[in-house]
Amino acid sequence: MTVRENSSAPESAAGVGWAWAVGLTVLLTAARLVAIRLSPLQLYPDEAQYWLWSRHLDFGYFTKPPLVAWLIAATTLFSSAEPLVRLSSPLLHGAAGLFLYRAARRLYDDERIALYSLLVYGLTPAVQLGSFVVSTDTPLIACLAGALWAYASLMAEPARRRWVPAGWLGLMLGLAFLAKYAALYAALGIAAHAALDRSARKAWSPPAIAAALAGFTLMAAPNLVWNLAHRLAAFGHLTQEAAWGSRKGGIGEAAGFLGSQFGVFGPVPFAVLLGGAIWLGVRRRLSGPDLLLVCWAAPALLIVLGQAFMAGAKANWAAAAFAPGSILVAAWMLRWGRPKLLTFVLAAHAVFALGALAVVLAPPLADRVGLWKALRGVRGGREETEMLIGQAKTQQLAGPLTAVAIDERELYNIVAYYGRDYFGHDGPPLKAWLAGPYPQNQAELVAPLTPADGARVLAVSRDGVHDAAMKAEFRSAGATSIARLWLGHQTLRMDLFVGEGFQGPARPAPLAQSS
């Protein structure tokens, strides 16, 4: 069986199925928008970092491509409040669901599969949580879902018109590349599909290949040029993240990664995805659309599983498999005559979604059920920043400060966001102290503490980790004071001292920043 061509079923937006798809998407998206608007949860450090990038737009950053910063810049034109920083996430997840509906409709010519695909994706546990925060995974998945729709259309279009969806495919893959370099998993999936399916190879006419390459190059080229101009900074960070040889992997890590996918994708959906791919693949009973989707989902799961074995991996590193995996789960469960089970699973996920909404709106609920650790990163940042600002104002009474220097990336980003109206305005500039000879993050790249800023500095060490090392780089340093913030189940600590005459060790010059 191959991807259907010239389907007689209506594809217009006026169709009943499409109306249901749009209605369900609007309902889910509206609930999530209300939740992020009313939630008291603060930004977690990575969100604050992306916001900080959005204040200085560029074609790339030290650890990531630029799309997440561009999105935040677009949603915070008039205010940098938390709900606006996060605004793009529920909208993009809604768009991803609609792209998947169209892709499934094109591939299987079945309205039920298309609608269930949208619901499987929209109610996935990771999507529930990802809709309340801004991250690089959300635009990645949305763009890959759009690319998958384009690829399904490419397989079904007559030869003379294939250059149109091919161009759209290239544009969406290029945009996904600007979200996260994991977009390249889709390119591997396309190559695998061409290797395994003769009809897929035949679909790639010279005009289609040219259109796809042109679209991808148009989108991806600015970031590629940025990396070349910055000594491959973002690509180099990928090798640091992989950490082969410096972190322990093994069977336990690989098993742990696989286990985490049952939580990320849902226990039953991931079991269906994994078991169905193995069982149908071994028995060579994958249909044409099945094979296409397996080829798109497999690279992320297999490569990250290998990474977990070599040096460990995070659960979200295989997020590129979510989009094609959602369609496969819906198609297989319906084909196997399990619509009631699928409906039950989706109902269970909906209950989880309501629980997530409740926690986002009323975080103390998480404390009552023992899940306070899940919210550690989104609490206390504002209060910690206010405490630091109070310390800075006190030290200013004894003499002007030329900088406030922080030794830890997450604390720096949180303070930069919640202290945005003080540091560099009424107060001294915020700087990052480098613990090593080279910058390890964007803050250390663009705002390192230097002797020019170091006449009189309030130095801040998270948990006192680098207190002694920081003091050694000043001509004179005062006594260390410890500031603590109690937040119910956790205590936040900063060690502070005033240093004068910052000298710093001999270090290579920081990379130039184009913005």
N, C-alpha and C positions, 0 to 999 in steps of 0.2 A: 504493500500500500504506500502511496506517495501523497504528498501534499495536494489537496484538491485544487483543480484548476477550473475557472469559469463556473464557480458555484452558482446554482440556481436560487439558493436562499437569499433573501434580501439582506443587504449590508448597510442600508441607509440608516442615518441617525434617527429617523422617524420610527424605526422598528420598535415593537413592544419590548424586546429583550434589551435593546439599548436604553430605552426609557427606564427600565428597572435598574440597569447598571448605573445610569446617571443618578437616579433617585437614591439608591443605596450609598453611592459615593458621597453625595451631598449630605446625607444623614450622618455618616461616619465622620466626615470632615468637619461638619458643623459642631458635633459633640466635642471633637478634639480642639477646635478653635476656642470654644467656650471654656474648656478645661485649662488651656494655657493662659487664657485671659484672666481667669479667676484664681489660678494656683498661686500660693505663697512661696513655692519653691524657687530658690535662687539659681543662678547659672552655675554649672559645674565648671572646673578649670578649663577643659578643652573648649567649651562654648565661649568662655571669656576670651580665650586665645583667638578663636575665629573672629570674634567681634573686634578684637584689637587689630587683626589683619585687615578687617574691612575699613578701618580708618586710614589705611595706607594702601590703596588698591595697587595691585601689581599683577604680573602674569605668572607668578609663582611665589612660594614661600619655602622656608627652610625644610619643613617636613611634609608638605602637601601641595598639590596643585591648587589653583586659585578659586574654583567655582564656589565653594562654600562662603568665601569672603565676599565675592560678588553678590551672592544672594542676600547675605546679611546687609550689605551696603544698600541694596534695593529696598529692603523692608524696614530700614532704620533711617530713612531720609529725614524724618522730622522728630524722631525720638529714639533713644537707645534702650527703652524699657525692655525688660525680659521677654514679655509676650511678642514684641516686634522682632527681637533677635531670633526667636523660635518660629516665627510666622510661616516661613517657607516649608517647614517639615510636614505638617498635616496636608498642605496643598500639594506637595510633591508626591506624598504617598497616595493621595487621591488620584493624581494623574497616572501614577504607576498602575493602579488597579484598572483604570480605563484602558490603558495601553494593553494590559494583559487580556482584558476582555476581547479587544479587537484581534489580538494575536491568536487567542484560542478559537475565536469564531472563524478566523481565516484558516487555521490549521485543521480543525475537526468538523467544521460545518455543523455544529451542534450548539444550540442555544443554551442548553442546560450546562454543558461543559464550560462555556464561556462565563456564565453567571457564577457558577460554583468556583471557577478559577479566581474571579474577582474577590469572592468571599473568603476563599482559602488564604489568599494573600492579605486582604484587608484585616483579617482577624488573627493573623500569625502573631504569636507573643512578641517577637522582636519588633514587628511593625507597630504593635500597640505601644511599646515603650519608646520606639524611635520617633513616634509622632509627637512626643512631648519634649523632645530635645532637638537641638540642631547638631547635625554630624555630617561627615563626608559620605557615610553609607547611604543616606537618604537620596541625595541627588544622583549618586552612582546607580542605585537600583531603578530610580525613575527613568534615567537615560537608557539604561540597559533594557528596560521594559519597552521603551519606544523603539530601540534598535531591534528587539526581537519581533515586534510587529512589522517593522520594515523588512526584516529578513524573511518572515513568513510570506509577506506580499511579494517579495522578489521571487520566491520559489513558485508562486502561483500565477504570476503575470505572464502574458505572452512575451516572447523573446524581444519583440520590437519596443516594448515598454519597460523592460526590466531596469533600464538605467535610472528611471525615476525613483523606485524604492531603494535601489542601490545607493543613489546619492543621499537619500534620507538616512539609510543605514550608516553611511560614512559620517554624516553630520552628527547623528546621535552617539555613535561610538567615540567620536572626537570630543563631544561634550561630556560623555561619561569619563573619558580620559582626564578632562579638566576637573572632574570631581574626585577621582581616585585612580591610581595607576592599576588597580585591580580590574579596570575595564578591559585590560588586555586578555583576561580569561575568555572574554567573548570572542576575541580574534582567534584564540586557540580552539574554541568550540566550532567556529566556522571552518577552520582548517580541518578539524577532525571530521566534521560532517561531509566535507568535500572528499576526504579520503575514503569514507565508508559508504557513500551513497553516490552512485553514478549520475542520478538525476540532479543532485546538488552540483556536481562538477559541470554538467551541461548548462546549468542556469547562469553560469558566470561567462557571459559574452564579453568581448573586449570593451564595448561601451559601458557595460555594467561595472566591470573592474575599474575602469578609468573614473567613473562617477563616484564609486565608493572611496577610492583612494583620494580623489580631489576633496570630497566632503570631510574625510578624516583629517587630511593635511591642513585644510582651512581652519579647522577648530583647534587641532593639537599643536600646530607650529609655534604659536606664541610661547607656550610653556616649554617646548623643546628648546627654543632659542634662549629663553630665560635660564634654563638649566645649563646650557653651554656657557652663558655669560657669568654664571655663578658656580663654576667648577662642579657642575652636576650635584649641587647641594641636596636637592630633594631625592634624586636617585640614590645618592650616597646614604641618605637616611634609611632607605629601604634595606640596605645591607646591614646596617646597625640593628634594625628591627628584627631581621632574620636571625642575627646573632649566632650563626653557625660556628661552633667551636668554643663559644664563650658561655653558652647556656646548655643545660642538660636536657636532652630529649628522652627518647626511648619508647617502649611499648606503652608504658603507663601514661605518658603525655599524649600519645596518639589516641589511646582509648579515652582519655579525658576529653580530648577535642571532639571525638565522635559522640560521646555522652552529652557534651554541651549542646550539640545540634538538636537533640531531642527537646531541650528546653527552649532553644532559639526558634525552631521551626514548629514545635509542637510534637508531643510524643507519637501520636498516631500518624500525622502527616509525614514525619521524617522516617518512621518505620516503613510506611508505604513507599516513599521515594527510594529509600535504600534497598528495601527488599524487592520492590517491583523492578528496579533497574537491573539488579543481579539476576533475578529469576527469569525475566523476559529476555535479558541479554544472553544468558547462557543457553536458553532454549531457542534463541533466534526468532522470537515472536514479537519483536518491536515493530510497530507499524512505522510508516514513513514519518508522520508527525512525532511519534514517540522518539525515534532515533534522533531527529533534529533537536528536540528538547533535551534529551539525555546528553547530547554532545555539548549543548550550551551549559548544562548544569555541572557536568562531571569535572571540568578542569579546575574550578575553584575548590571543590571538595577534595579531589585527589591531591592537588598540589599543596593545599594547606594541611592535609593529613600527613603528607611527606614532611612538610615543615615542622609539624608538631612532633613527629618522630625524631627529627634531627635536633631541634632546639626549642620545642614548645610553640604554641600558637594560641591566639585569642579566639574566642568563639565567633566574633563578628568578622573575622578575616575571610570567611567563605560566604559573605552576604551576597556575592554575585550570583549564587545558585538559587536565591529565593524566587526570582521571577519565573524562570522556566520550571522550577520545581513545583510551584503552585499550580501551574496548568497540568503538569503530569499527575499530581495527586488527585485533582478533580477528574481528569480523564480516566485514570485507572480505576478509581473507586466506583465511578458510574459504570464503566465497562464491566467490572466484576460483579455488578448487581448489588452494590452496597450503598445506595443513596440514603437509607435510613441511618446507617453508621456515620456516613459523611455529615449528615445533618446534625446528628448528635454531637460529633466532634466540633462542628462549627458553633453549636449552642454552648458547649463547654468553653470554647475560646471566647465567645461573647460574654460569658459570665466573668472570665478572667479580665476581659476588656473593661467591664463595669467596675470590677475591683480596682483595676489600674486607675480608672477615672476617679474613683473615690479617694484613693491614696494621693493622687495629684492635687485634688481639691482640699483634702483634709489630711496632711502628712502625719498627724498624731495617730491615725489609724494604723500606720505601719509600725509604730512603736508598740502599740498594744498587742500586736500579733508577733512581735519579736523580729520584725524585718527592718529595724532602724539602720542596720549597716547598709542596706540598699540605697539609703538616702543621705549617706554621709557626705557625698560630694556636692550636694545641692543645699547644704545648710551651713550657716555660720560665716559665709564669705563677706557679707555686708558688715556683720558685727566685728569680724576680725579686721576689716579695713578701717572701720571707725576707731577701733582700739589703736591701730597703727597711726592713724592721722592724729589722734590725741597725743601719742608719744612724740610725734614730729613737732606739733605745736608747742609742747612743753620744752623741747630742746631748742626750738627757735627763740625762746625767751632768753637763753644764754648766749645766743649768737646765731647768725644766719647759717642755715644748712645749704650746702651746694648740691646735695643729692640724697636720696634715700635708696640704698642698694639692697637688693634681695637676692638670696643665694639659691632659691628653688623656683623652678618654672611655674608650677601650679599656683603657688602663692603669689608670684609676680603677676600672673594673668588675672587672678581674682582681684588683687589690689588695683591693677590698672583699670579694670572695669568699674568696680564700686568706688574707686577714688578718682574717677575721670574728671570730676569738677574741682579737684583739689591739687593733685600732683601736676606740676607744670603750669599751674594757673596761680592760685593763691599760695601754693606750697612749692617745695623744691621738686625738681624732676625725678622721675622714677627710673632707676637703673638696675641692670642685671649684673650680678657678680659672677665671674667665670670660675668654676671649680677646676677646670683643666686648661690645657693650652689652646684648645680650639672651641669655637661656639658649638653648643649641642642643641640649640633650639633658636627659634626666631628672635626671642627677646635678647639672647646673648649675641645674636648676629647684628641687630640694628640698634640696641641700646645698652652696650656694655659699659660698665664702670671703668673710666679711664683716669689717669692723673689730672687731666684737665677739669674733671668734675669732682676731684677728690680733696679739695681744701678742708672741708668739714662735712663728714658724711654720717648719717644715721644708718648703721649697718644692721641688717635683719637676717637672722638665721633660723629657718624653720626647724623646730625641735633641737636647736643648738648643734646641728650636725657639723657645720663648717665654722663654728664660732672661732676656734683657735686659728684655723687657716686664714680666715678673713683678717683677724687682728694682725697676723704676721705681715700683711701687705700694707700696713699703715706705719708712718713714722711714730705715731703715738696713738694709743687706744685707751679709752676709759673703761671703767668697770662694766661688766655685763649685768643687765637687768633682765628678768624673766617675766614675760607677760603671758597670762593664761586666760583662756576663754572656756567656760564650762557650758556645754550644750547637752545637758541631760545624760546621754549614754557615752559621750565622748568629750575629750578635752583637747583644745587647740593651744599650741605653745609656740611662742616666738622668743628667741634670745636677741637682745638688742644692746648695742654699744655705740658710742660716738667715736669715730676714728678721724684723725687729722693727718693730712699729707699722704694721701693714697699713692703708692708707688706701683704695686702690682709686680708679679714676676714677669720675666721676659717672655712675651708671647708673640706669635705671628700676627700680623695685621689682620683685622676682621675683613671678611668679604665685603665688597662694595654692594650697596643696596640701591636699586634703580629708582625706588619711589621716595 
